[in-house]
Amino acid sequence: MARLRPSAPRRCAGALLAAWMLAAVPAAHAGDGSPYLLGDWHGARTRLAGRGVSFTFKYTSEVAHNVTGGTRSLTRYSDQWLLGASFDLDKLWGWHGARFDAAMTDRNGRNLSDDAQLGTYQQVQEVYGRGQTWHLSLFALTWKLAGGRFTWRLGRIPEDADFDVFPCDFQNLGFCDSPPARIVGDDWLDSPVSTWATVLDWQSGRHSHLKLGAFQINPHYTDDHWARANGWKPGFPGGTTGALLPLEFDWTPRLHGLPGSYRVGVWYNSAGGKDLYYDVDHEPIALTGGEALRRGSSGGGYVGIQQQVSGEPGGRGATLFLNLTLADSDTAATDGQYALGLEYHGPFGRPRDAIGAAVGATHGSHRLAAWQRLHDRLRPAAAVPVQDGSEYAAELFYGWSPAAPVTLRPNLQYVLHPGGTSRQHAWVLGLKTLIAF
């Protein structure tokens, strides 16, 4: 991932925004409970939504400081701006069941995991990466067909918009957003990146859905230099190598009246990938230094569970989650991950606040570890850390919402065996800020 030195205006942006936010919070408290910091625009927002046009403006920032771990203690700041719009084409033009969505994302700042050389598989600031620049995050048409039982989407879409959907409340990447993107991120692209894709969603039962997608695989999308020049454009880049085909079954029952989400999925990658151990002649790369063997295909699978277990449906109470993900160990440097945690909403009589806790592990590929061991035997002077184990992570946060549009989440992270090695463990203090304008 690119590490860019932010300009002076961008370094000041966080401080200016914080000052504005603090000044605006009392006004938000005195208002009508609007979920937006800028309110209803004197009623214009509601009128536009009634005509089929709605807008999304969101800001997320993450600050992280390593108390231990890495080569030195540092503090790093990164942020993201999301600008989106949705158009109900039925209300606007009479296209029954049709909607068009578009979103742009701008990322800025630096990354503690890299700058302090923590050596982690999962970043301690999830909002960083994919090129610190503008991205076209969504540009798609959606149709409801057959009385709403079928939904068809076509355009530029990130995988996490429809598959293995998981919220991003934590700051450690291991507990945030679509799990497959955490271990096969070169192929499974989540926000802010989108690819040309199509998704078919069939409501197979009252509480169940079956989804099938086809997403373009193109190395340009993960190239930071390409993203800085082209990431915001809706064009079709050359160099496509294949397609990623996810298939998912969702079940969303209510157990004892409390909502749950259960999903199981698999994916097939027709582009394959480079073997981590063998060269084109099926000899160890560490021995020959040759070109890696190209595997014709790869794949993986996942299971995700979210279930509210106490309190009021969709409101105050505790929700448990479990995510399990496996990938092809021949081509994926990290071939497995699990995350287990809970969130409690409405603690201490504060309905907008939340407490979150999670633990998890990311496992390195045995194939990569075998290459590293052989490399170190052959070249001891240039030895590399052997990633023959799992990285274990934990995070605890408290989400304080002084007003509906604003949430501050101070957090404490702990990473054991960063990168699956014997590197020094890391304690990280963080602060995640979210504002809806």
N, C-alpha and C positions, 0 to 999 in steps of 0.2 A: 504494500500500500504506500502511496506517495505521502511524504511528510513535507508539507508546504509551510513556509514562514509567512504567517498572516501579516497583512498590511496594518499600519497604525490604525486606520479607521475600524478595521475588523477587530483589533485587539481591544478597542474602546467600546465596541458595540455591546458587549455583555454588561459592562458597568452602566452604560446609558440606559439599557433596557431594564436593568434591575431598579434603577432610580425611578424610571417611568412607572414600572409595575407597582412599587411601593406607594407612589403618589396616587395611582389609580385604584388600588385596592379599597380604600375607604369609600370611594365613589361607587364601586361595584357593590359594597355592602349596603349602601343606601339606596341602590336601585331596585329593580323589580325582579331580582334573582336571575338575570340573564346569564346564560352559559358563556357569553362572549364579553371580553374585556371592553370592546368598543360598543357594546350594546346592540340595539336593534336599528341603528342608523335612523332614528326618528320614524320608525315603522317601515322604512324602505326594505329592510331585510325580509320582514314577514310578507310584505306585498309581493316581492320578487319570488319568494318561495311558493306563494299561492299561484303564481303564473308559471311555475316550473323551473325557476332558476335559483340555485342555492350555492353558497360559497363556503370555503374552508380556509382559514388562515391560522396556522399553528406554529409555535416556536418551542424547540426543545434544546436545552443546554445541559452539558454534563461536565463537572469538575472532578478531578481525581488526584489524590496525593498518596504516594506510597510511603508508609511509615517504615516498612522493611521490604526487602526484596529488590532485585535488579542491581544495577551497578552504581546507582546514586538515587537520592531522594529528590523527587521533582513534583511540581504541580502542573497539571495540564488541563486545558479547557477546549472543548469542542462543542459545536452547535449545529442545528438544522432548522431551516425555515421551510414550511410546507404551504404552498399556495394551490388551492384546488377549486374546481367548479363542477357542478352537476346540472344537467339540463334534461328535464322531463319532456321528451319529444311528443308524448301524447298530449300534454297540455299546450305545448308550443305549436305543434304542427299537425296534430291529429294522428301521429304514428302510434297506434295502439300497442302498449306494452314495451315501448322503446325508450332508452335512456342513453345519454352520452356523458361520459366522465373524463375529466382531464385534471392532471396534477403535475406541478413542478416542485422540485426539491433542491435546496441549496445547502451544501455542507461546508463548514469552515472549521479551522482550529487544528490542534495537535493531539497526538495520541500518546498517553502515558505508557502503554504496553511496549511501544517501540522506543520512545525517547529514553525511558529509564531502563530499557532492555530487561524487562521482566521475564521474557521468554515464554509467555503464556500462549496456549492454544486459543483461548477465548479472551477477547479484549475486555479490559475493565471499563471501557467507555464504548458502549455498543453503537452510539450515534456516529462514530467516526468510520470513515472508509468508503470504498467504491469510488474514490476520486473526490477530493474536496472542491467541488464545483457544482454547477447546475446540472440537474438530471431531469429528463422526462420520465416521471414515475408512473403515469397512467394516461392513456389516450385510447379509449375503447368505447365501442357501441355494445349495448346489452339489450336483448329482446326477451320478453316473457311470452312463451308460446303454450298452446294447448291449455288455456285457462290458468296459466301460471305453473303448470307441472314441469315444464321444460324451460330452462334459462340458457340462452346462448350468448356468449360474449366473444368479441373479436376486436383485436387491435394490439396496442402495446400494453402489456400486462405484466406485473411482477408475480412470481409464483405464490408468494405469501398472501396475495389478495383472495385466493380461492382454495389453496391446498395447505394442509397442516397449519391452519390459521391459529395463532396464539398471540395473546397481548404482550406488549413490551413495557411492563411496569418496572422491571428490575433494570439496573445499570450494567451488570455483567452480561456480556453477550451470550453466555451459556444458558441464561434464563429468559431470553428475549426473542420474540418473534418466531418465525417458522423454523423449527429445529433442523431440517435437512440442510438449510443454508449455512449452518454453523460448521458442518463437517465436509460438505461438497459444494462450497461456495463458488467454485469456478463454473459450475454447471447449473446449480439450483440458485437462481438469482432472485433475491427479495428486494424490497424497497431499500434505497431510492431508485434502483435500476429496474427497468422494464425491458421486455423483449417482445417481438412480434409473436402472437400466440392466439389460440382459440380454445375456449372452455365450454363444455356442455355439462349442465347440471340437471339431473332428473330427480324430481321429488318422488322417490319410490314408495313412500308411505307417509302417514301423518307426521311422523317424527324422524324420518330418514331421508337421506339424499345419497345418490351415486354420482360422482363427478369424474370426468375424463378430460384431460387437457393435452395440448401439443404446443411446446414452447421452443422457439428458435435457440440453438446453441451457436454462439459466435464469440470468439476470443476478444473481439473488439470491446464487448460490453464490460469486460473486467480489466481493460487496459486504461490506466489512469490518464495517460497522455491523450488517448483517443477521446476519453470522456470530457476532458477540459475543452476540446475543440468541437465535439459533436454530441456530447451526452444529452443536450437539451433538444436535439433535433428529432423529428418523427420519421426521418428517412430510414431506408432499408440498407444497412451496411453490407458490403460484400464480405466474403470469407466465411460464410456459414458452413459449419462442419457436421451438423446433424440436428437432432431434435430430442428434447426431453419429454417423455410421455408419462405423466403421473395419473394414477387411478386411485380414488379414495371413496370409502364408504363412511358416512356420518350418521350418527344416531343421537338425537337430542331429546331425551325423555325428561319427565319430571318425576323424581323419586321423592315420595312423601310431600309432593307439592313444590319441591326445590329443583331448579333447573340444572341440567347436566349436559355435557358434550363429550361424546365418545367417537373417536375416529381411528380408522386403520387404513393405511395406504401403502402403495408400492410405486416405484418409478423405474423406467427403463431409459437408458441414455444411449442412443444410437451412435453417438460420436465416440464413445469409448474413452480412452485416455492412455497416458504413458505409464508403462509398467514401472514400479518403483525399484525393482531389483534386477531384471533381465534386460539385456540389449537386444537388438534385432537378430542376433545370432544365437539367442538364448544362452548367453554367457553373462556372468555377473558384471554389471556396469562398473562397480567399484574396481574390478580387476582390469577391464578393457578400456574404460573411459569412452565406450562407444555410444551410439544413439540408442535411446530407450526403445524397447519393444512397444509397438502400438497395439493396444487391446481394442478389438473391434466393437465392444459394447461393455456397458457396466450397468449397475442398478443398485437398488436398496429398498428399504421399507421403514415404516414408522408406526407407532401407536401413540395416541394422545388422549388423555382423560382429564376433564375438568368437571368437578361436581361440588355444588354447594351443599354443605352438610349441616348447617344450622342457620337460624335467623329467619328473616323475611325474604321471600322469593325475589331475587334480583337486587336486594338491598342489604341492610345490615346483617352480618353473619360471616361465617367462615366458608371458604372455598378451597378444596384440595386440588392439586394438579400433579400429573405424572406424564412425562414425555420420554419415549424410548425410540432411538434412531440407529439404524445399522446401514453401512455402505460397503461397497466392494473394496476389500483390503489390498487388492492388487494394484489399484490405481489411486485410492484415496489415502492421503497422509494421515487423516484421522478417520477411523472406520466405525466408530460407535460412540454413542453418548446417551446418558440418562440424566434427567432432572426431576426432582421431587420437591414439592413445596406447598405453601398455603398462603392465602391472603385473608385478612380479617377486615371487613369494611364496617365503619361506624364505631370504632373504639371510643371509650370515655364519653359516650353520648354525642360524638361529633360525626354526623352522618356522611360528611364528604371525606373524612380522613380514612386512612388504611394502614395496616401493618402487614409487611410481607417478609417471609423467610423461605429460603430455598437452599438445597444442597444438590450437587451433581458431579458427574465425572465425564471427561472426554478421553477416549482411548486412542492411542497412536497405532498405526498399522504395523503388524509384525513384519511385513515385507520391508517397510522403510527401516525398521530397527535392524533387520538382517543386513541391509546395505550399509548402515552406519557402523555395525560391528566389523564387517569385513574391511570397510574403508579405514577404520582406525587401526586395524592390525597391519594393513599394508602401508599406511602413511601416518605413523604415530606422531610425527611432528606437526601434522595438520589435522589432528583428531577433532571430531565433532561430538557434541553430546548425543548419547544413545537414548532415543525416545522409546524405551521398551516397557513403559508403564502407562498409567493413567494420570491425568491432571485432575485433581479434586478441587472443587470450588464451593464456597458458601457465601450467601449474602443475606443481610438483615436490613430492612429499611422501615422508616416511618414516613408516610405521606401526609403532609399537613396542607390542607386547602383552606386558606384564609378567606377565599371567595370562590364562587363556582368556576370562574375561568382560570384560576391559578392554583398550581400544585407544586409544593417544594418537597423533595424526597431525599433527605440526608440518608446515607447508607454506609454500611461497613462491610467490606469484602475480605475474604481470606482465600488464598490460593496455595494449595499444597502440591509439591512436585510440578511446578510450572513446566508446561510442554512435555509432561511425562518423563522428566529427568530428575536428577538429584539437585537441581538448582535450589537456592535459598527460597523458602516459602515467602509469600508476600501478604502483608496487611495493607489494605487500601481504604482510605477515607474518601467518600464521594458525596456529591450533591447533584441530583437531577431536578431540573426545573422545567415545567410545562405550562404554557400559556396558550389559551384559545382566544383569538382576537374577534 
